[in-house]
Amino acid sequence: MRTSLLQALILAIGIAAGGALAGNGLARARSADRYVSVKGISEREARADLAIWPLRIVAADNDLSKAHERLEASARTVRQFLGRHGLDTASADVQDFSVTDAFLTEGEGARRPSTRYAIREAIVVRSTKPDLVAAASQRVAELVSAGVVLSSGDESGAGGPTFIFTGLNGLKPAMIAEATARAREAAEQFAHDSHSEIGGIREANQGVFEILPRDQAPGISEESQIVKTVRVVSTIDYLLKN
């Protein structure tokens, strides 16, 4: 009898202890589920430090050699234009050279075109002086007045300059710190309003850095603006304590 009572008492104590531990585990799990998800934003204004400007020229004639002479004359005029506007012509490369024979590309029964040969090439300016490139691009009508035939090309839109900001890595540490600080401020305000305290970080997402046009309006691309906006949005989950 005494042995049976002792065994029953031990079993009851074990069940009670197990229930208490399970209850504490559940309480901890529920506590861990109490968190707030906040976002922190950091923005910087940045100026482009690199400009790439393709100037596509075209020359046409029924005589291939004369068409090439015209193209060479246009290329010299373009380089003189660049030099007058303070740009280093040594950094201008020739790309996308092509010759088209209109007699070979005309369709069956089509009227023969008046000009047979067309030669195209692009003089690509690469400069670390974006302001000079931007100023020169506003005077491109000078080339037209000098007899240079310009083409917009097929893939680069109007063929204007592209302005690039290459210093993103230098901005990242300070911007991440600022975004994190702003996220914590938002979390602390939420905790204050809900009569809680901020605990540790449950989960954090640094976010993706974006380079945006400073003037964000329809039809304005980031590549066409010298001044840009760099933005990062960090998302952080903070645990809440009573």
C-alpha positions in Angstrom: 0.0 0.0 0.0 2.7 2.4 1.0 4.7 1.6 -2.1 1.7 2.2 -4.4 1.0 5.6 -2.7 4.6 6.6 -3.1 4.6 5.7 -6.8 1.4 7.6 -7.4 2.8 10.7 -5.6 5.9 10.6 -7.7 3.8 10.3 -10.9 1.6 13.2 -9.9 4.7 15.4 -9.2 6.1 14.5 -12.6 2.9 15.4 -14.4 2.7 18.7 -12.5 6.3 19.6 -13.3 5.9 18.6 -17.0 2.8 20.8 -17.2 4.6 23.7 -15.7 7.5 23.4 -18.1 5.2 23.1 -21.1 3.3 26.2 -19.9 6.5 28.2 -19.6 7.6 27.1 -23.0 4.3 28.2 -24.5 4.6 31.5 -22.7 8.1 32.0 -24.1 6.8 31.2 -27.6 4.0 33.7 -27.4 6.4 36.3 -26.1 8.7 35.7 -29.1 5.8 36.3 -31.4 5.3 39.9 -30.1 7.3 42.1 -32.4 6.9 45.2 -34.6 8.1 45.5 -38.2 9.4 48.9 -39.1 11.1 50.6 -42.1 13.9 53.1 -42.1 14.7 55.3 -45.1 17.9 57.0 -46.0 18.4 59.3 -49.0 21.3 61.2 -50.4 21.7 63.6 -53.4 24.6 62.5 -55.6 26.1 63.9 -58.8 27.2 61.8 -61.7 30.9 61.4 -62.1 31.0 59.7 -65.5 29.3 60.6 -68.8 29.0 58.4 -72.0 27.8 60.1 -75.1 27.4 58.3 -78.5 27.4 60.6 -81.5 26.2 58.5 -84.5 27.0 59.9 -87.9 25.8 58.9 -91.3 27.2 59.6 -94.8 25.5 58.5 -98.1 26.5 58.5 -101.8 26.2 56.4 -104.9 30.0 56.1 -104.9 31.2 54.1 -101.9 34.6 55.9 -101.7 32.9 59.3 -101.7 30.5 58.2 -99.0 33.5 57.1 -96.9 35.2 60.5 -97.5 32.1 62.3 -96.3 32.0 60.1 -93.2 35.6 60.9 -92.5 35.0 64.6 -92.9 32.0 64.4 -90.5 34.1 62.5 -88.0 36.8 65.3 -88.1 34.1 67.9 -87.6 32.7 66.0 -84.6 36.1 65.8 -83.0 36.8 69.5 -83.6 33.4 70.2 -82.0 34.3 68.2 -78.9 37.6 69.9 -78.6 36.0 73.3 -78.7 33.8 72.4 -75.8 36.7 71.2 -73.6 36.3 67.5 -74.1 39.3 65.2 -74.7 39.0 63.7 -78.1 41.6 61.0 -77.3 39.0 59.3 -75.1 36.4 59.2 -78.0 36.2 55.7 -79.6 34.8 54.7 -82.9 32.2 51.9 -82.7 29.4 50.3 -84.7 30.9 50.9 -88.1 28.6 49.6 -90.9 28.0 49.9 -94.6 24.6 49.4 -96.2 24.0 48.8 -99.9 20.4 49.9 -100.6 20.4 48.1 -104.0 20.9 44.8 -102.2 18.3 45.4 -99.5 15.4 46.6 -101.6 12.4 44.3 -102.0 11.3 42.7 -105.2 9.5 45.2 -107.4 10.4 48.1 -105.2 11.6 51.4 -106.7 15.3 51.7 -106.8 16.5 54.3 -104.2 18.3 57.4 -105.4 21.3 56.8 -103.1 23.0 53.4 -103.0 25.5 53.4 -100.1 25.1 54.6 -96.5 27.9 54.4 -94.0 27.4 54.7 -90.3 29.6 54.9 -87.3 29.4 56.1 -83.7 31.9 58.3 -82.0 31.5 57.5 -78.3 32.7 60.1 -75.8 33.6 58.8 -72.3 34.4 61.6 -69.9 34.8 62.1 -66.2 33.5 65.7 -66.7 29.8 65.3 -67.0 29.1 69.0 -66.8 31.2 69.6 -70.0 29.4 66.8 -71.8 26.0 68.2 -70.7 26.9 71.7 -72.0 28.2 70.3 -75.3 25.1 68.2 -75.8 23.0 71.4 -75.7 25.0 72.8 -78.7 24.8 69.8 -80.9 22.9 71.9 -83.5 26.4 73.3 -84.4 27.2 69.9 -86.0 24.0 70.0 -88.1 24.9 73.5 -89.3 28.3 72.2 -90.3 26.8 69.5 -92.5 27.1 66.5 -90.1 24.2 64.0 -90.5 23.3 62.6 -87.1 21.3 59.4 -86.4 19.6 58.5 -83.2 20.4 54.8 -83.6 18.2 51.9 -82.8 18.9 51.1 -79.1 19.8 54.3 -77.4 16.8 56.5 -77.9 17.7 60.0 -78.9 21.4 59.3 -78.5 21.9 61.9 -75.8 24.5 61.5 -73.0 24.1 58.9 -70.2 25.2 60.2 -66.8 26.5 57.6 -64.3 27.2 57.8 -60.6 30.0 55.3 -59.6 30.5 56.3 -56.0 27.7 54.2 -54.5 30.0 52.0 -52.3 31.3 55.1 -50.6 27.7 56.1 -49.5 26.6 52.7 -48.3 27.9 52.5 -44.7 26.5 55.9 -43.6 23.2 55.4 -45.4 22.7 51.9 -43.8 23.5 53.3 -40.4 21.0 56.2 -40.9 18.3 53.9 -42.2 18.8 51.5 -39.2 18.6 54.5 -36.8 15.4 55.7 -38.3 13.9 52.2 -38.1 14.7 52.0 -34.4 13.1 55.4 -33.8 9.9 54.2 -35.4 10.0 51.0 -33.3 10.6 53.0 -30.1 7.6 55.2 -30.8 5.4 52.2 -31.5 6.6 50.6 -28.2 5.9 53.7 -26.3 2.4 54.0 -27.7 1.7 50.4 -26.9 3.2 50.6 -23.4 6.0 48.1 -24.3 9.7 48.1 -24.6 12.0 47.4 -27.5 13.9 44.1 -27.3 16.4 42.6 -29.6 16.2 42.3 -33.4 14.1 39.4 -34.6 14.9 39.8 -38.3 16.6 42.5 -40.5 16.6 43.2 -44.2 19.1 45.8 -45.4 17.1 46.6 -48.5 18.2 47.4 -52.1 20.0 50.6 -53.0 18.3 52.5 -55.7 19.6 55.3 -57.9 16.7 57.5 -59.0 16.3 60.7 -60.9 16.3 63.8 -58.7 13.4 65.2 -60.7 10.9 62.3 -60.7 8.4 63.2 -63.4 6.9 61.2 -66.3 9.4 60.9 -69.2 12.5 61.8 -67.2 15.0 58.9 -66.8 17.7 58.6 -64.2 20.4 58.2 -66.9 19.6 61.6 -68.4 20.1 63.6 -65.2 23.5 64.6 -63.7 22.0 65.0 -60.2 20.5 61.8 -58.8 18.8 60.6 -55.6 20.3 57.5 -53.9 17.8 55.7 -51.6 17.8 52.6 -49.4 14.9 51.3 -47.3 15.8 48.9 -44.5 13.2 46.7 -42.9 13.8 45.5 -39.3 11.6 43.4 -36.9 12.1 44.3 -33.2 10.9 42.1 -30.4 8.6 43.7 -27.9 8.8 43.3 -24.1 6.2 44.2 -21.5 
